[in-house]
Amino acid sequence: MIHENLQFLRRAHGYSQEEVAERIGVSRQAVAKWESGETIPDLPNTQALAALYDITLDELVNHHDSQGGALLTPKGKHLFGLVRVGERGQIVIPKRAREVFAIAPGDQLLVLGDEEQGIAIVKADLVQSFAHELMKAAQREKAPPRGERGGEEE
């Protein structure tokens, strides 16, 4: 399992075996042996590899394609799978996505779009709290400093 993940990740990041070896401080031969399954990296090297590829140690060691075909993704990034758009434009958000982002029935979601970047779905309460913070910051900038308000004399 780990040897397949190491091969996939190195290729996905566009690294040669030599580049991986240089980045984590081992020989190219060690990387080749890990990727062939001849040997496995020790714990410090496994940690270095997980950091290099920005994934968790658990994903590096335990991920396999039979887990729903999900790809290895950087920490904090998710690929939840495909959804099909219904006749009226509705989609079902995958269960794991609802769990990760704490989306519950009745929550409002904001759909954003960019013709070049694509579509994003954001929880409306996050956008509202962000907008509220922006308004507070704008009000602080507009308020004159103490001692400069009209009618106040020192």
C-alpha positions as CSV (number, residue, x, y, z in Angstrom):
1,M,0.0,0.0,0.0
2,I,2.5,2.6,1.1
3,H,4.7,1.9,-2.0
4,E,1.8,2.6,-4.3
5,N,1.0,5.8,-2.5
6,L,4.7,6.9,-2.7
7,Q,4.7,6.3,-6.4
8,F,1.4,8.1,-7.0
9,L,2.4,11.1,-4.8
10,R,5.8,11.6,-6.4
11,R,4.4,11.5,-9.9
12,A,1.4,13.7,-9.0
13,H,3.8,16.3,-7.6
14,G,6.1,16.0,-10.6
15,Y,9.2,15.0,-8.6
16,S,11.9,12.6,-9.7
17,Q,13.1,10.0,-7.3
18,E,16.3,12.0,-7.0
19,E,14.3,15.2,-6.1
20,V,12.4,13.3,-3.3
21,A,15.6,11.9,-2.0
22,E,17.3,15.3,-1.9
23,R,14.3,17.0,-0.2
24,I,14.1,14.4,2.7
25,G,17.8,13.6,2.9
26,V,18.1,10.0,1.7
27,S,19.6,8.3,-1.3
28,R,17.7,7.9,-4.6
29,Q,18.1,4.1,-4.1
30,A,16.2,4.3,-0.8
31,V,13.3,6.1,-2.6
32,A,13.4,3.5,-5.4
33,K,13.2,0.6,-2.9
34,W,10.3,2.2,-1.0
35,E,8.4,2.7,-4.2
36,S,9.0,-0.9,-5.4
37,G,7.9,-2.3,-2.1
38,E,11.3,-3.9,-1.5
39,T,11.6,-1.9,1.8
40,I,9.5,0.6,3.7
41,P,10.7,3.9,5.1
42,D,11.3,4.2,8.8
43,L,9.1,6.5,10.9
44,P,11.2,9.7,10.6
45,N,11.4,9.3,6.8
46,T,7.7,8.5,6.6
47,Q,6.9,11.7,8.6
48,A,9.2,13.6,6.2
49,L,7.4,12.1,3.2
50,A,4.0,13.0,4.6
51,A,5.2,16.6,5.2
52,L,6.7,16.8,1.7
53,Y,3.4,15.7,0.1
54,D,1.3,17.8,2.6
55,I,-0.8,14.8,3.6
56,T,-1.3,13.1,7.0
57,L,0.8,10.2,8.1
58,D,-2.3,8.0,8.3
59,E,-3.2,8.8,4.7
60,L,0.3,8.0,3.5
61,V,0.5,4.7,5.3
62,N,-3.1,3.4,5.2
63,H,-4.8,4.9,2.0
64,H,-5.7,2.5,-0.7
65,D,-7.8,2.9,-3.9
66,S,-10.5,0.5,-2.6
67,Q,-11.6,3.3,-0.2
68,G,-14.1,4.6,-2.7
69,G,-11.5,5.6,-5.2
70,A,-10.7,8.8,-3.3
71,L,-7.4,10.4,-4.2
72,L,-4.8,11.4,-1.7
73,T,-5.2,15.2,-1.2
74,P,-3.2,17.8,0.8
75,K,-4.2,18.3,4.4
76,G,-7.3,20.4,4.7
77,K,-8.3,19.7,1.1
78,H,-11.0,17.3,0.2
79,L,-12.3,15.5,-2.9
80,F,-15.6,14.1,-1.9
81,G,-16.6,12.5,-5.2
82,L,-19.0,13.3,-7.9
83,V,-22.6,14.4,-7.6
84,R,-25.3,14.3,-10.3
85,V,-27.4,17.4,-10.9
86,G,-31.1,16.6,-10.8
87,E,-33.8,17.8,-13.3
88,R,-34.4,21.0,-11.3
89,G,-30.7,21.7,-10.6
90,Q,-30.6,20.1,-7.2
91,I,-27.5,18.2,-5.9
92,V,-26.9,16.0,-2.9
93,I,-23.9,16.9,-0.9
94,P,-21.9,13.8,0.0
95,K,-22.3,12.6,3.6
96,R,-18.6,13.0,4.4
97,A,-18.6,16.6,3.1
98,R,-21.6,17.3,5.3
99,E,-19.7,15.8,8.3
100,V,-16.4,17.7,7.6
101,F,-18.1,21.0,7.2
102,A,-20.9,20.5,9.7
103,I,-23.7,21.0,7.2
104,A,-27.0,20.1,8.7
105,P,-30.6,20.1,7.3
106,G,-31.9,23.6,7.2
107,D,-28.5,25.3,6.8
108,Q,-28.3,27.9,4.1
109,L,-25.5,27.6,1.5
110,L,-24.3,30.4,-0.7
111,V,-23.4,29.4,-4.3
112,L,-20.6,31.4,-5.9
113,G,-19.4,31.2,-9.4
114,D,-16.6,32.3,-11.6
115,E,-16.7,31.4,-15.3
116,E,-13.0,30.6,-15.3
117,Q,-12.6,29.1,-11.7
118,G,-15.8,27.2,-11.3
119,I,-18.5,27.0,-8.6
120,A,-18.0,27.2,-4.9
121,I,-20.5,26.4,-2.1
122,V,-20.1,28.2,1.2
123,K,-22.1,28.1,4.4
124,A,-24.1,31.3,4.5
125,D,-23.4,31.9,8.3
126,L,-19.7,32.0,7.5
127,V,-20.2,34.6,4.9
128,Q,-22.5,36.6,7.2
129,S,-20.0,36.6,10.0
130,F,-17.2,37.6,7.6
131,A,-19.3,40.5,6.3
132,H,-20.1,41.6,9.8
133,E,-16.4,41.7,10.7
134,L,-15.7,43.7,7.5
135,M,-18.4,46.2,8.5
136,K,-16.9,46.6,12.0
137,A,-13.4,47.1,10.5
138,A,-14.8,49.7,8.1
139,Q,-16.6,51.6,10.9
140,R,-13.4,51.7,13.0
141,E,-11.5,53.2,10.0
142,K,-14.2,55.9,9.5
143,A,-14.3,56.9,13.2
144,P,-12.1,59.9,13.9
145,P,-9.3,59.4,16.5
146,R,-10.1,60.4,20.1
147,G,-9.6,64.1,20.7
148,E,-10.4,65.0,17.0
149,R,-14.2,64.7,17.3
150,G,-16.2,67.8,16.6
151,G,-17.3,69.8,19.7
152,E,-14.6,68.3,22.0
153,E,-12.0,70.6,23.3
154,E,-9.2,69.8,25.5
